[in-house]
Amino acid sequence: MFKGQKGLLYLFLFLVVLSSCQKETIQIEITQDNYHNTVDKITEVMVHDIFSPPVASRIYNYPNIAAYEVICQENKRYRTLSGKLHGLTAIPKADTTLKINYKVAALVAYLDVGKELVFSEDKIEVYRDSLYNSWKGINETSFITSKAYGQQVAQHIKDWLSKDNYAQTRTMPKFTVNTDDPARWQPTPPDYMDGIEPHWREIRASIIDSASQFTPTKHPDFSLEKDSPFYKEVLETYEIGKEIKAEGETSEKIQIAQFWDCNPYVSTHKGHLMFATKKITPGAHWIGICKIACRKTDAGFAKTVYAYTKTSIAISDAFISCWDEKYRSNLIRPETLINQHIDEHWEPVLQTPPFPEYTSGHSVVSGAASTVLTEIYGDNFAFNDDTEVQYGLPIRSFNSFNLAADEAAISRLYGGIHYRAAIDLGLEQGRKLGGFVVKKLQMINENVKTDSNE
């Protein structure tokens, strides 16, 4: 058929064209693990950059929403969040005449939005470019069209998030400490940092009506009278702390406190030496639990994105609600009162975070996240929580999301950084907020429970 040099040239050109045609028919395979790995990369960068818990919740929220809106274009079991989240309008429609791989586009949108929200953009870019080169080598045409659409959606989400008042809160004044009022929060050792994010209530919520919608029941009135409800709570925190330290490192209460610490920046002082330990935030821990649930049920790509998105919306709004109360009640931490009035040498098991006491952020966020995850995966969902293994902590097992939330909340009492009311009423606050998220988003998840290995 092909003879001589000309024939060999024709054969070569024929094979090149044939290979090119075959290459364009190959699909870029994307699995739910690709999404888990991408969320993990954002978490890794957030730990490196040391974002506070409220800010970290914002960084999870927007990229997941971007990816979710992309999958809605292809998977009709899922309905858009536009018109349901404050200020979110419909994303640009995909050109159905183009060869768009919506899973690729979802990951592109996630990474593009996520990169916008962290400091170490280069770390995201290295990870992103490795994916891009791989996808391009499999099917260049599909990659180019999918990437273009993902970036188009990402820009829409970035325009939306730019109006959430975050930039404005960066220029608002620092929190003023009132040392004349014994009930008011004061900076705590060892670093005596300013109160973080005192204006977080000003951030536009995703779905709750206002930051104050789920204002909790008031904590017991401040009093140092020994028979007052408030002083009894102070004494309880003090006595439990002493009891736990007497038991030593083998105490399960210490293990529970350490497992749920989730303090992104713990400083250690030894003489003139100071070093910091970086860890995930409480929101990141629940994002990790979401991953565990998705993997245990072998959730497909679309349901995985859906679960992360719904969970991150609840977490993000929970921080807005909690921080609204923290800087309204502005309540003093146990460490400060105990040192001033009971035992000057007492130290909590955990390092006290730099913001007011009431309500407990872990309690509010855990209540909200566990309520949403229970709605998605059901109650009595047993799982092994290995989220903290990478930080040197063992696996803990739970028979439900709600039981995990209960333990996360009580861990703050064991850690010596909250009073009982902040824990119990914080859980109640979070669960009410989580229930509201579930109710408001019921219409976006029709037939999702049957969606696993799509």
Buried (B, 14 or more C-beta within 10 A) or exposed (E): EEEEEEEEEBEEEEEEEEEEEEEEEEEBEBEBEBBBBBBBBBBBBBBEBBBBBBBBBBBBBBBBBBBBBBBBBBBEBBBBBBEBBBEBEEBEEBEEEEBBBBBBBBBBBBBBBBBBBBEBBEBBEEBBEEBBEEBBEBBEEBBBBBBBBBBBBBBBBBEBBEEBBBEEBEEEEEBEBEEEEBBBBBBBBEBEBEBBBBBBBBBBBBBBEEBEBBBBEEBBEBBBEEEBEBBBBBBBBBEBBEEBBEEEEEBEBBBBBBBBBBBBBBBEEEEEEEEEEBBBBBBBBBBBBBBBBBBEBEBBBBBBBBBBBBBBBBBBBBBBBBBBBBBBBBBBBBBBBBBEEBEEEBBBBBBBBBBBBBBBBBBBBBBBBBBBBBBBBEEEBEBEBBBBEEBEBEEBEBEBBBBBBBBBBBBBBBBBBBBBBBBBBBBBBBBBBBBBBBEBBEEBBEEBEEBBEB
